[in-house]
């Protein structure tokens, strides 16, 4: 199943709970360098990640977004079909 960009953002924010270098994010999230750079820049520009040289860490706002993603995902997956 192909991941959409929000799935990727979710993974990145989760991986970056602790400060991580770009290479680690690429490996853990199974991304190309170009895709990782685009997503990391996007999340950093919007204040969800904080850049420190070549490392990134989820900000407080990023962690709040991550928790909202988790709640939504869990809610969508817990709905039983009638």
Protein Blocks (a to p, Z undefined) as FASTA:
>chain_A
ZZdfklmmmmmmmmmmpacdfklmmmmnopafklmmmmmmmmmmnopaccehjaccddfk
lmmmmmmmmmmmmmmmmpccZZ
